[in-house]
């Protein structure tokens, strides 16, 4: 199975945070699964580091691609289709990073590892 990680799931995986549920942890750790990280998550993490809201991720931002390679995760670029889909998503959910992850999950037919119940309204399969 291919899985898209929400930004918090990625950060919790990298920090062994117990907030990552057992089913989510098992799915990420399963070597038969392909774990995918969006460029939107890199953008979100870098933005939060710049704003001082995520100081613990400074080293991650400095070496993001290499860290993802060490984890065996694949990277997903933001395409024009993703951008248009994300921009056109209906509903009140305003977080641009979440909207992009929803759009990518829809376009690429990927379940997303996330605790965000708001994703359910968009028909995205969620692993949590």
RAZI-V695157 format. One line per field, one symbol per residue. ss: DSSP state (~ for helix, > for strand, _ for the rest). psi: psi as a letter, one per 20 degrees, with the letter a starting at -180 (. if undefined). Layout:
ss=???
psi=???
This chain:
ss=_>>>>_~~~~~~~~_______~~~~~~~~____>>>>>~~~~~~~~~~~~____~~~~~~~~_~~~~~~~~__>>>___~~~~~~~~~_______~~~~~~~~~~~~~__>>>___~~~~~~___>>_
psi=qppppqghggghghjkpiiorghgggghioiiqopppqhhhgggggghghijimhijghghhkgghghghijqqqororggggggghiprrioiohgghghggggghjlpqpoqjnihhhijjpppo.
